[in-house]
Amino acid sequence: MEIIVLVLVPLPLGLLVRSRTAGFVAYTALHAFVFTFQSVALVVGWVSGTGRSAFGPYPAADTGEVWAYGVVNLLVYAAGLALLVAGQRIGARRRARRSAVDVAPVA
């Protein structure tokens, strides 16, 4: 789920929102919701024992898998913020190019 948000949201959000703070807050709010939903879905599946377990057999969670889950999600979040900044830089360049005025000298 986080990967879907990573691919679809930060770059267009950066293009549309001028304020870096507003972009960070909007992306963080969306990412927090998706991360929480994804984590709850994984924990419920882990506790119920349905399908492939996310963290090893219940109740003995493999700490290595838990830390790996955290690190991967941190990297996904950082990549989203980087795409947001890239989108804002591209948007700023486009806006600057549109507002540039070509002044011809008067003879």
DSSP file (Angstrom, degrees, kcal/mol; ACC not computed):
  #  RESIDUE AA STRUCTURE BP1 BP2  ACC     N-H-->O    O-->H-N    N-H-->O    O-->H-N    TCO  KAPPA ALPHA  PHI   PSI    X-CA   Y-CA   Z-CA
    1    1 A M     >        0   0    0      0, 0.0     4,-1.9     0, 0.0     5,-0.2   0.000 360.0 360.0 360.0 -41.4    0.0    0.0    0.0
    2    2 A E  H  >  +     0   0    0      1,-0.2     4,-2.7     2,-0.2     5,-0.1   0.871 360.0  55.5 -64.8 -34.6    2.8    2.4    0.8
    3    3 A I  H  > S+     0   0    0      2,-0.2     4,-2.2     1,-0.2    -1,-0.2   0.879 105.0  52.9 -65.8 -36.6    4.4    1.7   -2.5
    4    4 A I  H  > S+     0   0    0      2,-0.2     4,-2.2     1,-0.2     5,-0.2   0.931 111.9  45.1 -62.8 -45.0    1.2    2.7   -4.3
    5    5 A V  H  X S+     0   0    0     -4,-1.9     4,-2.5     1,-0.2    -2,-0.2   0.899 111.1  54.7 -64.2 -40.3    1.2    6.0   -2.4
    6    6 A L  H  < S+     0   0    0     -4,-2.7     5,-0.3     1,-0.2    -2,-0.2   0.882 113.5  41.2 -60.4 -39.3    4.9    6.5   -3.1
    7    7 A V  H  < S+     0   0    0     -4,-2.2    -1,-0.2    -5,-0.1    -2,-0.2   0.868 124.2  34.3 -77.4 -37.0    4.4    6.1   -6.8
    8    8 A L  H  < S+     0   0    0     -4,-2.2    -2,-0.2    -5,-0.2    -3,-0.2   0.771 118.4  36.7 -93.5 -27.3    1.2    8.1   -7.2
    9    9 A V  S  X S+     0   0    0     -4,-2.5     4,-2.4    -5,-0.2     5,-0.2   0.945  96.7  56.4-102.5 -53.3    1.3   11.0   -4.6
   10   10 A P  H  > S+     0   0    0      0, 0.0     4,-2.6     0, 0.0     5,-0.2   0.854 105.5  47.5 -64.0 -41.5    4.5   12.9   -3.8
   11   11 A L  H  > S+     0   0    0     -5,-0.3     4,-1.9     2,-0.2     5,-0.2   0.960 117.3  41.5 -65.1 -50.4    5.7   14.1   -7.3
   12   12 A P  H  > S+     0   0    0      0, 0.0     4,-1.8     0, 0.0    -1,-0.2   0.885 114.5  53.6 -62.5 -35.4    2.3   15.5   -8.3
   13   13 A L  H  X S+     0   0    0     -4,-2.4     4,-2.4     1,-0.2    -2,-0.2   0.915 108.3  49.9 -63.5 -41.6    1.8   16.9   -4.8
   14   14 A G  H  < S+     0   0    0     -4,-2.6    -1,-0.2    -5,-0.2    -3,-0.2   0.860 109.5  51.6 -64.3 -35.3    5.1   18.7   -5.1
   15   15 A L  H  < S+     0   0    0     -4,-1.9    -1,-0.2    -5,-0.2    -2,-0.2   0.848 116.9  39.3 -68.1 -33.0    4.2   20.1   -8.5
   16   16 A L  H  < S+     0   0    0     -4,-1.8     2,-0.5    -5,-0.2    -2,-0.2   0.799 105.3  66.7 -89.7 -30.3    0.9   21.5   -7.2
   17   17 A V     <  -     0   0    0     -4,-2.4    74,-0.1    -5,-0.2    -1,-0.1  -0.828  55.8-169.4-101.4 123.8    1.9   22.8   -3.7
   18   18 A R        +     0   0    0     -2,-0.5     2,-0.4    73,-0.1    -1,-0.2   0.881  67.9  77.6 -77.2 -39.1    4.2   25.7   -3.5
   19   19 A S     >  -     0   0    0      1,-0.2     4,-2.1     2,-0.0     5,-0.1  -0.592  66.2-155.1 -78.7 124.7    4.9   25.6    0.2
   20   20 A R  H  > S+     0   0    0     -2,-0.4     4,-2.7     1,-0.2     5,-0.2   0.886  95.9  53.0 -64.3 -38.7    7.4   22.9    1.2
   21   21 A T  H  > S+     0   0    0      2,-0.2     4,-2.6     1,-0.2    -1,-0.2   0.926 109.1  48.0 -63.6 -44.7    6.0   22.8    4.7
   22   22 A A  H  > S+     0   0    0      2,-0.2     4,-2.4     1,-0.2    -1,-0.2   0.892 112.5  49.8 -63.9 -38.8    2.4   22.3    3.4
   23   23 A G  H  X S+     0   0    0     -4,-2.1     4,-2.6     2,-0.2     5,-0.2   0.921 111.6  48.0 -64.2 -44.4    3.6   19.6    1.0
   24   24 A F  H  X S+     0   0    0     -4,-2.7     4,-2.7     2,-0.2     5,-0.2   0.913 113.1  48.1 -62.3 -42.8    5.5   17.8    3.9
   25   25 A V  H  X S+     0   0    0     -4,-2.6     4,-2.4     2,-0.2    -2,-0.2   0.922 113.4  47.1 -65.1 -43.5    2.5   18.0    6.2
   26   26 A A  H  X S+     0   0    0     -4,-2.4     4,-2.1     2,-0.2    -2,-0.2   0.931 116.0  43.8 -64.7 -45.4    0.1   16.7    3.5
   27   27 A Y  H  X S+     0   0    0     -4,-2.6     4,-3.0     2,-0.2     5,-0.2   0.907 113.7  51.0 -67.7 -40.3    2.4   13.8    2.5
   28   28 A T  H  X S+     0   0    0     -4,-2.7     4,-2.6    -5,-0.2    -2,-0.2   0.904 110.0  50.1 -63.0 -41.2    3.2   13.0    6.1
   29   29 A A  H  X S+     0   0    0     -4,-2.4     4,-1.8    -5,-0.2    -2,-0.2   0.931 114.5  43.4 -63.8 -45.1   -0.6   12.9    7.0
   30   30 A L  H  X S+     0   0    0     -4,-2.1     4,-2.4     1,-0.2    -2,-0.2   0.927 115.2  48.6 -65.9 -44.3   -1.4   10.6    4.1
   31   31 A H  H  X S+     0   0    0     -4,-3.0     4,-3.1     1,-0.2     5,-0.2   0.891 108.5  54.4 -63.9 -39.3    1.6    8.4    4.7
   32   32 A A  H  X S+     0   0    0     -4,-2.6     4,-2.2    -5,-0.2    -1,-0.2   0.907 110.2  46.8 -61.5 -41.5    0.8    8.1    8.4
   33   33 A F  H  X S+     0   0    0     -4,-1.8     4,-2.5     2,-0.2    -2,-0.2   0.949 115.7  44.1 -64.6 -48.2   -2.7    6.9    7.6
   34   34 A V  H  X S+     0   0    0     -4,-2.4     4,-2.8     1,-0.2     5,-0.2   0.904 113.8  50.7 -65.9 -41.2   -1.5    4.4    5.0
   35   35 A F  H  X S+     0   0    0     -4,-3.1     4,-2.6    -5,-0.2    -1,-0.2   0.918 112.0  47.1 -62.3 -44.1    1.3    3.1    7.3
   36   36 A T  H  X S+     0   0    0     -4,-2.2     4,-2.5    -5,-0.2     5,-0.2   0.931 113.8  47.3 -63.5 -46.2   -1.1    2.6   10.2
   37   37 A F  H  X S+     0   0    0     -4,-2.5     4,-2.2     1,-0.2    -2,-0.2   0.922 114.1  47.3 -61.7 -44.9   -3.6    0.8    8.1
   38   38 A Q  H  X S+     0   0    0     -4,-2.8     4,-2.2     2,-0.2    -2,-0.2   0.909 112.6  49.4 -63.6 -42.8   -1.0   -1.4    6.5
   39   39 A S  H  X S+     0   0    0     -4,-2.6     4,-2.6    -5,-0.2    -2,-0.2   0.907 111.2  48.7 -64.7 -42.4    0.6   -2.2    9.9
   40   40 A V  H  X S+     0   0    0     -4,-2.5     4,-2.7     1,-0.2     5,-0.2   0.912 110.4  51.5 -64.2 -41.6   -2.7   -3.1   11.4
   41   41 A A  H  X S+     0   0    0     -4,-2.2     4,-2.0    -5,-0.2    -1,-0.2   0.904 112.0  46.9 -62.0 -40.7   -3.6   -5.3    8.5
   42   42 A L  H  X S+     0   0    0     -4,-2.2     4,-2.2     2,-0.2    12,-0.3   0.910 113.1  47.9 -67.2 -42.2   -0.2   -7.1    8.9
   43   43 A V  H  X S+     0   0    0     -4,-2.6     4,-2.8     2,-0.2     5,-0.2   0.905 111.4  50.2 -67.2 -40.8   -0.6   -7.6   12.6
   44   44 A V  H  X S+     0   0    0     -4,-2.7     4,-2.3     1,-0.2     6,-0.2   0.919 113.2  46.4 -62.9 -43.0   -4.2   -8.9   12.3
   45   45 A G  H  X>S+     0   0    0     -4,-2.0     4,-1.1    -5,-0.2     5,-0.9   0.868 113.0  50.5 -65.3 -36.1   -3.0  -11.4    9.7
   46   46 A W  H  <5S+     0   0    0     -4,-2.2    12,-0.3     2,-0.2    -2,-0.2   0.922 113.2  44.4 -67.3 -45.2    0.0  -12.3   11.8
   47   47 A V  H  <5S+     0   0    0     -4,-2.8    -2,-0.2     1,-0.2    -1,-0.2   0.883 114.7  48.3 -68.6 -38.9   -2.2  -12.9   15.0
   48   48 A S  H  <5S-     0   0    0     -4,-2.3    -1,-0.2    -5,-0.2    -2,-0.2   0.714 102.3-134.2 -76.3 -18.7   -4.9  -14.8   13.1
   49   49 A G  T  <5 +     0   0    0     -4,-1.1     2,-0.3     1,-0.3    -3,-0.2   0.659  51.6 148.4  77.1  15.4   -2.3  -17.0   11.4
   50   50 A T      < -     0   0    0     -5,-0.9    -1,-0.3    -6,-0.2    -2,-0.1  -0.648  57.2 -21.1 -85.5 139.4   -3.9  -16.7    8.0
   51   51 A G  S    S-     0   0    0     -2,-0.3     2,-0.4    -3,-0.1     0, 0.0  -0.173 117.2 -11.2  67.4-157.5   -1.7  -16.7    4.9
   52   52 A R  S    S-     0   0    0      1,-0.1     2,-0.1     2,-0.0    -2,-0.1  -0.643  77.9-120.6 -79.7 129.2    1.9  -16.0    4.9
   53   53 A S        -     0   0    0     -2,-0.4     3,-0.1     1,-0.1    -7,-0.1  -0.441  11.6-151.3 -74.6 141.4    3.0  -14.5    8.3
   54   54 A A  S    S+     0   0    0    -12,-0.3    -1,-0.1     1,-0.2   -11,-0.1   0.845  91.8  21.7 -79.0 -35.2    4.6  -11.1    8.3
   55   55 A F  S    S-     0   0    0      1,-0.5     7,-2.6   -13,-0.2    -1,-0.2   0.056 117.0 -87.2-126.0  24.8    6.8  -11.5   11.4
   56   56 A G  S    S-     0   0    0      5,-0.2    -1,-0.5    -3,-0.1    -2,-0.1  -0.350  78.9 -21.2  92.8 179.9    7.3  -15.3   11.9
   57   57 A P  S >  S-     0   0    0      0, 0.0     3,-0.5     0, 0.0   -10,-0.1  -0.344  88.0 -79.9 -67.1 141.1    5.0  -17.7   13.8
   58   58 A Y  T 3  S+     0   0    0    -12,-0.3    -2,-0.0     1,-0.3   -11,-0.0  -0.565 107.8  12.9 -75.3 142.2    2.7  -16.1   16.4
   59   59 A P  T 3  S+     0   0    0      0, 0.0     2,-1.3     0, 0.0    -1,-0.3  -0.950 115.8  69.6 -93.2   5.7    3.4  -15.2   19.3
   60   60 A A  S <  S-     0   0    0     -3,-0.5     2,-0.2     2,-0.0     0, 0.0  -0.678  71.3-164.3 -91.1  89.8    7.2  -15.4   18.8
   61   61 A A        -     0   0    0     -2,-1.3     2,-0.7    -5,-0.1    -5,-0.2  -0.495  22.1-121.4 -73.9 140.1    7.9  -12.5   16.5
   62   62 A D    >>  -     0   0    0     -7,-2.6     4,-1.8    -2,-0.2     3,-0.5  -0.738  17.4-153.2 -81.2 115.2   11.3  -12.5   14.8
   63   63 A T  H 3> S+     0   0    0     -2,-0.7     4,-2.6     1,-0.2     5,-0.2   0.832  92.4  59.9 -62.5 -31.7   12.9   -9.2   15.8
   64   64 A G  H 3> S+     0   0    0      1,-0.2     4,-2.2     2,-0.2    -1,-0.2   0.904 106.3  46.5 -62.3 -40.5   15.0   -9.1   12.7
   65   65 A E  H <> S+     0   0    0     -3,-0.5     4,-2.3     2,-0.2    -1,-0.2   0.864 111.1  52.1 -70.0 -35.4   11.9   -9.1   10.5
   66   66 A V  H  X S+     0   0    0     -4,-1.8     4,-2.0     2,-0.2    -2,-0.2   0.935 112.5  44.9 -65.4 -45.2   10.3   -6.4   12.7
   67   67 A W  H  X S+     0   0    0     -4,-2.6     4,-2.6     1,-0.2    -2,-0.2   0.886 111.8  52.9 -65.3 -38.1   13.3   -4.2   12.4
   68   68 A A  H  X S+     0   0    0     -4,-2.2     4,-2.7    -5,-0.2     5,-0.2   0.906 107.4  52.0 -63.2 -40.6   13.5   -4.9    8.6
   69   69 A Y  H  X S+     0   0    0     -4,-2.3     4,-2.1     1,-0.2    -1,-0.2   0.920 111.5  47.3 -60.3 -43.9    9.9   -3.8    8.3
   70   70 A G  H  X S+     0   0    0     -4,-2.0     4,-2.0     2,-0.2    -2,-0.2   0.915 113.0  47.3 -64.3 -43.6   10.7   -0.6   10.1
   71   71 A V  H  X S+     0   0    0     -4,-2.6     4,-2.3     2,-0.2    -2,-0.2   0.915 111.9  49.6 -66.3 -43.6   13.8    0.2    8.0
   72   72 A V  H  X S+     0   0    0     -4,-2.7     4,-2.3     1,-0.2    -1,-0.2   0.915 112.1  48.4 -62.3 -42.2   12.0   -0.6    4.7
   73   73 A N  H  X S+     0   0    0     -4,-2.1     4,-2.3    -5,-0.2    -1,-0.2   0.858 109.6  52.6 -67.9 -33.6    9.1    1.7    5.6
   74   74 A L  H  X S+     0   0    0     -4,-2.0     4,-2.4     2,-0.2    -1,-0.2   0.901 110.2  48.4 -65.7 -40.4   11.5    4.4    6.7
   75   75 A L  H  X S+     0   0    0     -4,-2.3     4,-2.4     2,-0.2    -2,-0.2   0.886 110.7  50.7 -66.4 -38.6   13.3    4.2    3.3
   76   76 A V  H  X S+     0   0    0     -4,-2.3     4,-2.0     2,-0.2    -2,-0.2   0.918 111.4  48.4 -63.8 -42.8    9.9    4.3    1.5
   77   77 A Y  H  X S+     0   0    0     -4,-2.3     4,-2.1     2,-0.2    -2,-0.2   0.914 111.7  49.2 -63.4 -43.7    8.9    7.4    3.5
   78   78 A A  H  X S+     0   0    0     -4,-2.4     4,-2.3     1,-0.2    -2,-0.2   0.894 109.5  51.9 -63.8 -40.2   12.3    9.1    2.7
   79   79 A A  H  X S+     0   0    0     -4,-2.4     4,-2.3     1,-0.2    -1,-0.2   0.886 108.4  52.1 -63.7 -37.8   11.9    8.3   -1.0
   80   80 A G  H  X S+     0   0    0     -4,-2.0     4,-2.1     2,-0.2    -2,-0.2   0.909 109.5  48.4 -63.9 -42.3    8.5    9.9   -0.9
   81   81 A L  H  X S+     0   0    0     -4,-2.1     4,-2.3     2,-0.2    -2,-0.2   0.885 110.7  51.9 -65.6 -37.2    9.8   13.1    0.7
   82   82 A A  H  X S+     0   0    0     -4,-2.3     4,-2.4     2,-0.2    -2,-0.2   0.910 110.1  48.2 -64.8 -41.5   12.6   13.2   -1.9
   83   83 A L  H  X S+     0   0    0     -4,-2.3     4,-2.5     2,-0.2    -2,-0.2   0.865 109.4  54.1 -65.4 -35.2   10.1   12.9   -4.7
   84   84 A L  H  X S+     0   0    0     -4,-2.1     4,-2.1     2,-0.2    -2,-0.2   0.934 110.0  46.0 -62.8 -46.6    8.0   15.6   -3.1
   85   85 A V  H  X S+     0   0    0     -4,-2.3     4,-2.3     2,-0.2    -2,-0.2   0.905 112.1  51.6 -63.3 -41.5   11.0   18.0   -3.0
   86   86 A A  H  X S+     0   0    0     -4,-2.4     4,-2.4     1,-0.2    -2,-0.2   0.915 109.4  50.3 -61.8 -42.2   11.9   17.1   -6.7
   87   87 A G  H  X S+     0   0    0     -4,-2.5     4,-2.5     1,-0.2    -1,-0.2   0.879 109.8  50.7 -62.7 -38.1    8.3   17.8   -7.7
   88   88 A Q  H  X S+     0   0    0     -4,-2.1     4,-2.4     2,-0.2    -1,-0.2   0.883 110.1  49.2 -68.6 -37.1    8.5   21.2   -5.9
   89   89 A R  H  X S+     0   0    0     -4,-2.3     4,-2.1     2,-0.2    -2,-0.2   0.919 112.7  47.3 -67.0 -42.6   11.7   22.1   -7.7
   90   90 A I  H  X S+     0   0    0     -4,-2.4     4,-2.2     1,-0.2    -2,-0.2   0.924 113.2  49.3 -62.8 -44.0   10.3   21.1  -11.1
   91   91 A G  H  X S+     0   0    0     -4,-2.5     4,-2.5     1,-0.2    -2,-0.2   0.890 109.4  51.6 -62.7 -40.4    7.1   23.1  -10.3
   92   92 A A  H  X S+     0   0    0     -4,-2.4     4,-2.3     2,-0.2    -1,-0.2   0.895 109.9  49.6 -64.6 -39.8    9.1   26.2   -9.2
   93   93 A R  H  X S+     0   0    0     -4,-2.1     4,-2.2     2,-0.2    -2,-0.2   0.909 111.6  48.7 -65.1 -41.0   11.1   26.1  -12.5
   94   94 A R  H  X S+     0   0    0     -4,-2.2     4,-2.0     2,-0.2    -2,-0.2   0.923 112.6  47.5 -64.8 -43.3    8.0   25.8  -14.6
   95   95 A R  H  X S+     0   0    0     -4,-2.5     4,-1.7     1,-0.2    -2,-0.2   0.891 112.2  49.9 -65.6 -38.4    6.4   28.7  -12.7
   96   96 A A  H  X S+     0   0    0     -4,-2.3     4,-0.8     1,-0.2    -1,-0.2   0.884 110.0  50.9 -67.0 -38.0    9.5   30.8  -13.1
   97   97 A R  H  < S+     0   0    0     -4,-2.2     3,-0.4     1,-0.2    -2,-0.2   0.887 111.0  48.5 -66.7 -38.5    9.7   30.1  -16.8
   98   98 A R  H  < S+     0   0    0     -4,-2.0    -1,-0.2     1,-0.2    -2,-0.2   0.845 112.3  48.0 -70.0 -33.0    6.0   31.1  -17.3
   99   99 A S  H  < S+     0   0    0     -4,-1.7    -1,-0.2    -5,-0.2    -2,-0.2   0.559  85.1 112.0 -88.1  -5.8    6.4   34.4  -15.4
  100  100 A A     <  -     0   0    0     -4,-0.8     2,-0.5    -3,-0.4    -3,-0.0  -0.441  57.2-149.4 -67.5 138.3    9.6   35.4  -17.2
  101  101 A V        -     0   0    0     -2,-0.1     2,-0.8     2,-0.0    -2,-0.1  -0.931   4.7-144.4-114.2 130.7    9.1   38.5  -19.4
  102  102 A D        -     0   0    0     -2,-0.5     2,-0.6     2,-0.0    -2,-0.0  -0.841  18.5-163.9 -94.4 112.9   11.0   39.0  -22.6
  103  103 A V        -     0   0    0     -2,-0.8    -2,-0.0     0, 0.0     0, 0.0  -0.870   2.9-155.8-103.2 120.7   11.6   42.7  -22.9
  104  104 A A        -     0   0    0     -2,-0.6     2,-0.1     1,-0.1    -2,-0.0  -0.761  26.4-109.0 -92.9 137.8   12.7   44.0  -26.3
  105  105 A P        -     0   0    0      0, 0.0     2,-0.4     0, 0.0    -1,-0.1  -0.371  29.5-122.7 -66.9 144.3   14.6   47.2  -26.5
  106  106 A V              0   0    0      1,-0.1     0, 0.0    -2,-0.1     0, 0.0  -0.731 360.0 360.0 -89.2 132.4   12.8   50.2  -28.0
  107  107 A A              0   0    0     -2,-0.4    -1,-0.1     0, 0.0     0, 0.0   0.457 360.0 360.0 -91.1 360.0   14.5   51.8  -31.0
